């Protein structure tokens, strides 16, 4: 039963994020009167298709993506039965800047949803953690290098700390080596150089150990808005930094995970959460982070992704003429094949790890 629930929850999570992403493209395309042929959730063979007032909607078998088929895209001819209630303008006939907004709308919508989810999580939390040290854990290390109770941590290695997730991530990632910490102490700023934290091993990765407790913040309206924004921003920072760590070699390829790995995490959350409310909160937090990852990944300048389409349109704007269709099609098809190969490798890795 747990396996069935895990699969269903994972499918709903991915389906929701894909639907949100494609809805961004869809709404902005409609805003500019671009003809829509189909709005699809999933890839591969259609499970169910129904006709809407202005276009078809479909759910497809593979929950690994989705798409909005627009008039004028490669291979998309205007069907004779397309309803006449909407203008059937080809995407190639609208200005370059409008096309750029259409491709950016999907990732942007994912980021907006992530911030909205974070706001819900923050406002429904039982407490807000601050960045002010309350006390130290037993066998702590950091107090031996100058950190004191009632210090409010302002910066770690030069990076401004706005919220507790900022602080926690900075200690984990940078705390494997001595770090410089700027604190506010008795109304003055004090720079603590070479603060150390005990290292720990987790899944083959060395991390700094967070070894102190922090005070709570009052749940005022301003604090809720402040925390929602900066915790949402932290999700973006963590995602970008994870890409950087992957490309610089700190994270190995084993750090890459796909739907199977995420499904495993969902299953662990369902099994280990002490209450239904805690389960919802953990799943909401996962959804927010995955939404950020989906939005940022799609902004990568790869022709098969939204970021690549944006670059192609930008080049067209600079050249004042589009790239040759053969070149554009070859670039898109080639990178699409590479992406599918990468997805297949990640899927196999996750399956091997699972069994």
SEDREN-970884 format. One record per residue (C-alpha): y, z, x; residue in one letter. Coordinates in steps of 0.001 Angstrom, whole numbers, plus 500000, padded with zeros to 6 digits. Layout:
YZXA
...
This chain:
500000500000500000X
502390500862502863X
501739497446504411X
502567495665501162X
505757497712500732X
506760497024504348X
506287493278503912X
508228493235500639X
511106495316502052X
511302493119505163X
511314489941503058X
514037491343500794X
516109492365503825X
515870488937505466X
516308487135502156X
519479489085501431X
521014488389504868X
520092484705504744X
521486484394501215X
524737486047502305X
525050483777505332X
524454480595503388X
526698481778500562X
529589481830503042X
529005478166503899X
528489477302500238X
531653478916498892X
533977477488501539X
532419474029501166X
532963474243497410X
536545475412498046X
537193472156499903X
535356470091497229X
532514469051499541X
529536467849497509X
526585470265497627X
523074468906497175X
521013472068497641X
521427475766498420X
518162476994499939X
516854480410500978X
514013479962503469X
512600476915505203X
509553474708504702X
507970473772501380X
509773474846498210X
508241477693496208X
510652477232493311X
513621474957492668X
515996474998489742X
519020472940488777X
522400474604488702X
525564473303487156X
526735471705490412X
523685471575492704X
520049472562493120X
518936476021494244X
515610476677495949X
513467479372497505X
511197478152500295X
508040479491501885X
509193480523505369X
511747483393505466X
513166482305508835X
516427480768507725X
518129478792505028X
520593475983504584X
523229474363502414X
522665470609502199X
526027468879501949X
526886465300501133X
527505463373504338X
525320465426506661X
522769463420508719X
520143462047506357X
521818463441503237X
522557460675500765X
524229461380497430X
521494461654494773X
522079459733491587X
521365462821489462X
523872465086491251X
525983466662488474X
529490465290488099X
531127468659487512X
532122468930491168X
533835466530493520X
531275464723495678X
533400464505498809X
531420463930501993X
531796466635504601X
532789463862507007X
535769462998504809X
537437466401504980X
539671467333507898X
538205468770511095X
539770472191510568X
538164472454507124X
534757471617508598X
535316474249511284X
536048476838508592X
532901475818506682X
530632476421509702X
532373479700510590X
532089481029507028X
528381481903507337X
528629484136510442X
531910485606509171X
530249486611505894X
527465488355507829X
530039490374509755X
531902491289506554X
528673492464504909X
527885494551507975X
531265496317507762X
530809496911504018X
527348498398504587X
528757500604507330X
531469501834504962X
528823502777502381X
526730504555505023X
529698506490506384X
531080507533503004X
527664508709501776X
526774510611504960X
526465514383504791X
528659514834507878X
530762512908510380X
530147513414514078X
533187513640516337X
533501512928520075X
534384516536520947X
531782518574522831X
530658521644520874X
527903523032523106X
525264521922525577X
521553521482525131X
519113523531527167X
518491522104530664X
521546519858530376X
522937518160533464X
526419516971532492X
527998520449532393X
527084520876536056X
529380517943536867X
532508519150535073X
532047518409531367X
533025521428529260X
532794522600525659X
535812521524523553X
536395518453525743X
537247515440523594X
535810512361525296X
538324509514525417X
536752507003527819X
533454506435529639X
533673504179532694X
536977502848531387X
535690501937527921X
537602503623525103X
535449505882522901X
536473505682519238X
533463507175517465X
530194508979518108X
528049505788518256X
530400504549521023X
529782507760522947X
526038507819522372X
525612504191523489X
527817504658526555X
525800507667527721X
522478505911527145X
523424502655528871X
525820503803531621X
524509507339532091X
521638506219534308X
524228506308537113X
527157508668537706X
529973507837535280X
533695508557535157X
534680510303531934X
538252510727530717X
538579513763528456X
541335515556526600X
541256519213527632X
543795521781526422X
546224519043525437X
546057517178528762X
543996514218529959X
541521515033532733X
539428512465534628X
535942513689535513X
534454511562538267X
530751511142538925X
529403512921535849X
525603512715535767X
523064512702532954X
519314513086533300X
517509509722533204X
514690509071530751X
512200506256530227X
511839504525526857X
509730501392526390X
510017500640530103X
513821500952530091X
515703503675531955X
518393505348529827X
520815508236530222X
519898511366528244X
522506512621525769X
522518516363526529X
525200518008524380X
526156518606520754X
529434517545519142X
531643519031516437X
531775517608512923X
534858515854511563X
536239516588508079X
535494513874505512X
539085512896504764X
539956509457503410X
541502508485506747X
538466509656508722X
536118507697506435X
538131504497506917X
538486505109510656X
534781505827511176X
533669502894509008X
535777500445510976X
534907501699514453X
531212502177513719X
531145498620512393X
532949497455515524X
530440499386517641X
527632497345516045X
529353494171517226X
529866495602520717X
526240496746520984X
524986493311519891X
527191491466522399X
526288493917525166X
522584493498524379X
522939489745524905X
524703490438528197X
521995492864529303X
519356490291528394X
520990487501530402X
521728489755533397X
518109490893533501X
518389494574532578X
516522493870529353X
513392491816529894X
512133489147527511X
509978491851525939X
513213493175524410X
513399490089522194X
512040490753518735X
511595488668515621X
510654489277511997X
507308490848512936X
508939493407515257X
511579494178512638X
508864494538510018X
507107497036512289X
510332499053512553X
510733498929508764X
507191500259508393X
507891503112510804X
511044504015508877X
509159504075505575X
506380506246507046X
508529508708508984X
511627509196506817X
511608512674505245X
513057511470501932X
513712508343499907X
517454508713500506X
516918508888504266X
514772505758504050X
517558503898502258X
520091505027504864X
517922503956507801X
517190500600506164X
520899500153505409X
521743500839509043X
519098498346510202X
520389495740507765X
523957496182509017X
522898495758512644X
520677492752511900X
523520491180509921X
525807491513512942X
523111490045515203X
522586487132512815X
526313486437512634X
526859486582516403X
523714484612517233X
524873481817514937X
528187481707516818X
526448480773520088X
527607477294521217X
524215475685520579X
524336472403518575X
521620473507516138X
523624476650515261X
526989477155513561X
528711477823516881X
527473474500518212X
528737472685515130X
532099474384515620X
532242473108519225X
531302469591518114X
534087469610515514X
536522471029518074X
535658468180520466X
536219465730517625X
539628467282516985X
540584466943520653X
539242463369520986X
540622462430517553X
537325460731516822X
533808462042516179X
531021462072518723X
528634459125518388X
526100459935515673X
523171459256518003X
524502461744520531X
525182464411517913X
521778463939516258X
519936464051519588X
521759467235520656X
521041468946517344X
517394467872517173X
516722468796520793X
518153472282520529X
516444472798517176X
513088472094518814X
513866474538521631X
514862477204519099X
511625476747517155X
509634477031520404X
511497480250521265X
510892481618517761X
507183480792518050X
506933482563521429X
508719485657520084X
506447485626517025X
503322485476519219X
504659488257521472X
505304490464518455X
501818489799517080X
500187490644520440X
502226493861520624X
501293494715517031X
497553494389517624X
